[in-house]
């Protein structure tokens, strides 16, 4: 490949790093560059092949590889023991006679015209490896090895980014699934009050009090909307765990107002936090609230009656100052109670505490275990 073609290929590789669905096109470009019939990426263990992309290989052969032939692949067995990134050809790790007498070669490779192979491990994670393989009709020589060395760092980084992005997506999925299991409405909004996430319980709040205007969270009136937006902006910009506000959203004379507790959503990386200000909102319907049993909370977390009382106030959407006023204690005393609650429950922020309290496992009625 000339320099322009190589740079174009590298650009394609990083496109696949951001979008795993682009690999089939990239692999075909790589196969052509190597003068091979195909090129493949696969995630494999000693016996399993959960992911395999080889765009020009017969799908029936791909299926048979994953279900039967992978453990019989002598080339993979030898190459898997090499350091990540080390490229080898079949002739470098196997005697020709051994390869040609193997069932894998005669039953899987030869029928497709795959008479030689070159490959490397791009990523190793516990028992799993991501393998890059180029099968060909002719033996691979110095030119192909040199081309691999030119693109290897980019292939490895692309696969690492795929892995990280998939892991983050999985973490995000389970985090949102956990929020869906909470028996209270939970919203994540950015500094402009645009809704980034709403759990299922929020559906009733949007039907009764809250509303969305082009994705922006609004209250029942312009005054309530302005108050809510100010609270969200202040919370998102603060980025501190002890900054919170409570906003009431009216629902008419026959129903109590919704109580919205607005808390900052913190990012561990400050550079990200500066450009991704966000807040978490816990929605409480006073007409439908179920409080955790005092005795259970005291027993499970060794809480004092005063600490349990503060938790009740916070669950109902009170700010720390409002909770202190309602309990007849000073704000400094309320802060002390809250820090002790954090220590006893293993939480560090009020958002974590609310999530713990609202998962349902502590909410059985009085006298139940």
ChimeraX attribute file (.defattr): number of C-alpha atoms within 10 A of each C-alpha:
attribute: neighborCount
match mode: 1-to-1
recipient: residues
	/A:1	11
	/A:2	6
	/A:3	8
	/A:4	9
	/A:5	11
	/A:6	16
	/A:7	13
	/A:8	10
	/A:9	20
	/A:10	20
	/A:11	14
	/A:12	18
	/A:13	27
	/A:14	21
	/A:15	16
	/A:16	22
	/A:17	24
	/A:18	14
	/A:19	14
	/A:20	18
	/A:21	12
	/A:22	15
	/A:23	21
	/A:24	18
	/A:25	14
	/A:26	21
	/A:27	26
	/A:28	19
	/A:29	17
	/A:30	24
	/A:31	19
	/A:32	12
	/A:33	16
	/A:34	21
	/A:35	16
	/A:36	19
	/A:37	19
	/A:38	21
	/A:39	27
	/A:40	23
	/A:41	22
	/A:42	19
	/A:43	19
	/A:44	20
	/A:45	18
	/A:46	13
	/A:47	13
	/A:48	15
	/A:49	20
	/A:50	11
	/A:51	11
	/A:52	17
	/A:53	18
	/A:54	20
	/A:55	19
	/A:56	14
	/A:57	14
	/A:58	10
	/A:59	12
	/A:60	8
	/A:61	15
	/A:62	17
	/A:63	13
	/A:64	12
	/A:65	19
	/A:66	18
	/A:67	14
	/A:68	14
	/A:69	18
	/A:70	20
	/A:71	17
	/A:72	15
	/A:73	18
	/A:74	19
	/A:75	21
	/A:76	20
	/A:77	14
	/A:78	14
	/A:79	23
	/A:80	20
	/A:81	9
	/A:82	13
	/A:83	13
	/A:84	17
	/A:85	20
	/A:86	15
	/A:87	20
	/A:88	20
	/A:89	21
	/A:90	22
	/A:91	15
	/A:92	13
	/A:93	15
	/A:94	15
	/A:95	10
	/A:96	12
	/A:97	8
	/A:98	10
	/A:99	20
	/A:100	15
	/A:101	10
	/A:102	14
	/A:103	15
	/A:104	20
	/A:105	22
	/A:106	15
	/A:107	11
	/A:108	18
	/A:109	19
	/A:110	15
	/A:111	11
	/A:112	17
	/A:113	13
	/A:114	19
	/A:115	18
	/A:116	21
	/A:117	21
	/A:118	24
	/A:119	25
	/A:120	23
	/A:121	25
	/A:122	26
	/A:123	21
	/A:124	18
	/A:125	9
	/A:126	7
	/A:127	8
	/A:128	14
	/A:129	19
	/A:130	25
	/A:131	23
	/A:132	23
	/A:133	23
	/A:134	24
	/A:135	26
	/A:136	22
	/A:137	15
	/A:138	13
	/A:139	14
	/A:140	21
	/A:141	10
	/A:142	8
	/A:143	11
	/A:144	15
	/A:145	16
	/A:146	11
	/A:147	15
	/A:148	21
	/A:149	14
	/A:150	13
	/A:151	16
	/A:152	19
	/A:153	13
	/A:154	18
	/A:155	21
	/A:156	20
	/A:157	16
	/A:158	22
	/A:159	22
	/A:160	17
	/A:161	18
	/A:162	18
	/A:163	17
	/A:164	13
	/A:165	16
	/A:166	13
	/A:167	12
	/A:168	12
	/A:169	12
	/A:170	12
	/A:171	12
	/A:172	12
	/A:173	12
	/A:174	12
	/A:175	11
	/A:176	14
	/A:177	13
	/A:178	13
	/A:179	22
	/A:180	18
	/A:181	15
	/A:182	19
	/A:183	19
	/A:184	25
	/A:185	22
	/A:186	23
	/A:187	22
	/A:188	20
	/A:189	26
	/A:190	22
	/A:191	21
	/A:192	15
	/A:193	23
	/A:194	19
	/A:195	18
	/A:196	14
	/A:197	15
	/A:198	18
	/A:199	19
	/A:200	18
	/A:201	18
	/A:202	20
	/A:203	12
	/A:204	12
	/A:205	18
	/A:206	14
	/A:207	9
	/A:208	17
	/A:209	18
	/A:210	21
	/A:211	16
	/A:212	13
	/A:213	9
	/A:214	8
	/A:215	12
	/A:216	15
	/A:217	20
	/A:218	23
	/A:219	24
	/A:220	16
	/A:221	13
	/A:222	10
	/A:223	12
	/A:224	17
	/A:225	19
	/A:226	13
	/A:227	17
	/A:228	23
	/A:229	21
	/A:230	17
	/A:231	23
	/A:232	31
	/A:233	20
	/A:234	19
	/A:235	26
	/A:236	29
	/A:237	20
	/A:238	19
	/A:239	20
	/A:240	14
	/A:241	15
	/A:242	17
	/A:243	17
	/A:244	25
	/A:245	23
	/A:246	22
	/A:247	25
	/A:248	20
	/A:249	24
	/A:250	18
	/A:251	16
	/A:252	11
	/A:253	7
	/A:254	6
	/A:255	12
	/A:256	15
	/A:257	19
	/A:258	23
	/A:259	21
	/A:260	26
	/A:261	26
	/A:262	29
	/A:263	30
	/A:264	31
	/A:265	24
	/A:266	20
	/A:267	14
	/A:268	7
	/A:269	8
	/A:270	11
	/A:271	9
	/A:272	11
	/A:273	16
	/A:274	13
	/A:275	9
	/A:276	16
	/A:277	22
	/A:278	28
	/A:279	30
	/A:280	25
	/A:281	25
	/A:282	22
	/A:283	25
	/A:284	23
	/A:285	19
	/A:286	14
	/A:287	10
	/A:288	9
	/A:289	12
	/A:290	18
	/A:291	17
	/A:292	21
	/A:293	17
	/A:294	19
	/A:295	18
	/A:296	19
	/A:297	20
	/A:298	14
	/A:299	10
	/A:300	11
	/A:301	14
	/A:302	15
	/A:303	20
	/A:304	16
	/A:305	13
	/A:306	12
	/A:307	19
	/A:308	22
	/A:309	15
	/A:310	21
	/A:311	24
	/A:312	18
	/A:313	18
	/A:314	20
	/A:315	24
	/A:316	22
	/A:317	26
	/A:318	24
	/A:319	21
	/A:320	22
	/A:321	17
	/A:322	16
	/A:323	22
	/A:324	19
	/A:325	14
	/A:326	12
	/A:327	14
	/A:328	10
	/A:329	13
	/A:330	13
	/A:331	15
	/A:332	12
	/A:333	11
	/A:334	21
	/A:335	16
	/A:336	13
	/A:337	20
	/A:338	23
	/A:339	16
	/A:340	15
	/A:341	23
	/A:342	16
	/A:343	12
	/A:344	13
	/A:345	17
	/A:346	13
	/A:347	16
	/A:348	15
	/A:349	18
	/A:350	20
	/A:351	22
	/A:352	14
	/A:353	19
	/A:354	17
	/A:355	20
	/A:356	16
	/A:357	21
	/A:358	21
	/A:359	16
	/A:360	15
	/A:361	9
	/A:362	17
	/A:363	17
	/A:364	14
	/A:365	14
	/A:366	11
	/A:367	8
	/A:368	9
	/A:369	8
